[in-house]
């Protein structure tokens, strides 16, 4: 029996067996500020209305027209330019996998600044793309000359620019981004997962650059549990990516929940405004703490550096507050923690726990 199991396991690729699964922390009973979720639930009345909508959905049928309706609604919501198209993913992760698969020619390379969203590298490697990471500057700004040099030497078919970046939270210099797009020999993906909290976006760039794609998600909009990502670009380009979209990848309940949310976009916009205001209050409070270095953010999280990230993370967890220990993700993130912006009450609990958890 064990011999048969070992044989079966050895059918799995060596690089997969050597890897680790994406970690998801248990958060039962905790103040949960680790994965950039919207802390606000819908009002009781909107919950009732949504429940009635979902109860009427024909879950015995595969998704069809409602997925198309959702795509059209998202295109309107995002202000999709004329001549562009849209495709949907089961979260941004699936879109990243589709892009890796679409560009995975022999010898092809993907490139991204680092540190950034880990799925760019993971997806590229699993699809056979060589991944090139270009370190950010010490202030987490793009190293323009290094990026342009890497592009010229490596000729990547796929470049990811997270805007704002995860985990650093910053918006990069617009002139440097324009230079990168103009120098790119292949696709450039502006990942705008945190667009609801940022002061700028990339949608206008689509009109000037036909090889540019803008990727967004409804997770930060307030529907992390629904798992809907979307990709916008020139219609001919999106049509090629669409060929790789798994059939029926957006469930009927998810599509209906997404449509319902867009019909009440003003509710989610008000929530985003509250989180932006809370972000500034939390940032100011962190600046006042001795031994804490917070970095400016345009997302719904703040990256900060402390004397001992592992100690502080464990001490806060012991006090019932769950955040993200980012210190081992990349050398540039040494002793860094990432804190999601929550409700006013959650943020106060986090700050109290942090004060007691600094070594």
C-alpha positions, -999 to 999 in steps of 0.1 A, spaced: 0 0 0 27 25 10 48 15 -21 18 22 -43 12 56 -26 49 65 -31 47 56 -68 16 78 -71 33 108 -53 63 105 -76 40 110 -106 38 146 -94 64 171 -108 95 175 -87 91 213 -84 55 209 -72 66 183 -45 94 206 -34 70 236 -30 48 247 -2 10 253 -4 -1 289 -1 -5 294 37 -39 304 51 -39 312 88 -67 301 111 -85 332 124 -112 317 146 -120 341 175 -94 367 162 -94 403 151 -87 394 115 -64 419 98 -42 396 77 -55 394 42 -69 428 31 -106 420 34 -134 445 37 -145 443 73 -180 456 67 -210 433 61 -242 444 43 -271 459 63 -298 435 74 -321 448 47 -296 443 19 -287 408 33 -324 400 30 -327 413 -6 -295 394 -16 -308 362 0 -340 364 -20 -320 370 -52 -298 340 -46 -327 318 -35 -343 324 -69 -312 314 -89 -315 282 -110 -285 264 -94 -295 233 -114 -282 250 -145 -246 258 -156 -238 295 -157 -247 312 -190 -262 346 -197 -257 360 -162 -219 356 -165 -221 378 -196 -244 402 -178 -218 405 -150 -190 411 -175 -210 439 -191 -218 454 -157 -182 453 -146 -171 469 -179 -196 498 -173 -185 501 -137 -148 503 -146 -153 527 -174 -139 503 -200 -127 523 -231 -142 518 -265 -125 491 -285 -117 470 -254 -130 437 -241 -133 420 -208 -129 385 -195 -137 371 -160 -117 349 -137 -123 330 -105 -104 357 -87 -73 374 -100 -54 342 -94 -71 324 -122 -65 353 -146 -28 352 -137 -28 315 -145 -45 321 -178 -20 348 -188 9 325 -179 -6 297 -199 -13 320 -229 23 332 -231 42 300 -221 62 296 -253 96 277 -251 121 301 -235 95 327 -226 101 349 -195 78 368 -171 91 398 -152 79 417 -121 94 441 -95 100 423 -62 87 422 -36 53 420 -51 23 396 -53 37 361 -50 13 345 -75 31 362 -104 62 340 -98 43 309 -87 20 309 -117 49 316 -142 71 289 -129 43 263 -129 35 271 -165 71 268 -176 80 305 -178 113 317 -164 105 344 -138 127 375 -135 124 395 -103 138 431 -104 144 444 -68 126 476 -58 146 505 -43 150 507 -5 120 531 -4 99 504 -24 98 526 -55 105 511 -89 141 510 -99 135 525 -134 170 519 -148 171 484 -135 137 476 -149 145 490 -183 179 471 -184 161 438 -174 135 443 -201 161 450 -228 182 420 -218 155 394 -209 128 404 -234 99 392 -212 66 382 -228 48 392 -197 54 421 -172 33 426 -140 30 459 -123 9 459 -92 -7 494 -87 -8 498 -57 18 472 -49 12 443 -25 26 442 2 42 476 1 9 495 -6 25 523 -27 16 537 -61 47 538 -83 60 568 -104 37 573 -134 66 584 -157 86 552 -149 55 531 -155 50 548 -189 87 541 -198 83 504 -188 52 500 -209 68 517 -240 99 494 -236 80 462 -231 82 437 -260 52 418 -249 22 421 -226 21 445 -196 -5 438 -169 -14 466 -145 -28 447 -114 -52 471 -98 -65 448 -70 -66 478 -46 -80 504 -69 -110 512 -46 -85 527 -21 -61 544 -45 -59 580 -58 -50 569 -94 -57 541 -118 -44 529 -152 -76 527 -173 -67 558 -194 -34 541 -204 -54 515 -224 -62 540 -251 -24 547 -257 -10 512 -254 -25 482 -272 -3 457 -254 -15 468 -220 -40 449 -198 -57 461 -166 -66 435 -140 -90 441 -111 -109 421 -86 -142 424 -67 -124 410 -36 -112 444 -24 -145 460 -36 -160 440 -7 -167 405 -21 -136 385 -12 -158 354 -6 -173 356 -41 -140 353 -60 -145 374 -91 -116 389 -110 -117 407 -144 -92 416 -171 -97 445 -196 -77 452 -227 -80 456 -265 -108 434 -277 -86 413 -300 -61 406 -272 -88 397 -247 -104 373 -273 -72 353 -272 -70 351 -234 -108 343 -233 -100 310 -252 -82 298 -221 -110 307 -196 -125 275 -182 -161 270 -192 -185 280 -164 -157 293 -142 -180 319 -125 -207 301 -106 -243 313 -109 -245 324 -72 -212 343 -75 -224 361 -106 -257 370 -90 -239 383 -59 -216 404 -81 -244 419 -100 -263 427 -68 -231 444 -54 -227 466 -85 -264 476 -83 -255 489 -48 -221 503 -57 -227 534 -36 -227 513 -4 -193 498 -12 -180 532 -23 -190 546 12 -172 516 28 -141 523 8 -142 559 19 -144 548 55 -114 525 51 -93 553 34 -101 576 63 -92 548 88 -60 541 69 -48 577 75 -57 576 112 -39 543 116 -8 555 97 -6 586 119 -9 564 151 18 541 138 41 570 131 38 580 167 49 547 181 87 544 190 104 517 170 78 514 143 84 525 107 52 526 87 53 530 49 28 552 31 0 532 15 -27 536 -12 -42 502 -4 -63 489 24 -32 478 43 -1 493 58 34 478 57 55 486 88 90 476 100 97 468 137 127 456 156 116 419 157 87 410 134 85 374 145 83 384 182 57 411 175 36 389 152 35 361 178 27 385 207 -1 402 188 -16 368 179 -15 358 215 -35 390 222 -61 379 197 -50 401 167 -40 383 135 -18 402 110 6 391 83 43 385 90 59 395 57 95 394 70 105 361 53 89 368 20 118 388 6 151 402 20 138 438 14 110 430 38 132 421 68 113 426 100 82 439 82 46 432 91 15 439 70 -16 451 87 -50 452 70 -72 483 77 -103 472 95 -132 489 112 -125 517 137 -130 492 166 -107 466 150 -80 492 143 -81 504 179 -77 468 191 -48 463 167 -30 494 179 -34 485 216 -21 450 209 8 464 188 19 487 216 20 458 240 38 435 216 69 456 206 101 441 220 
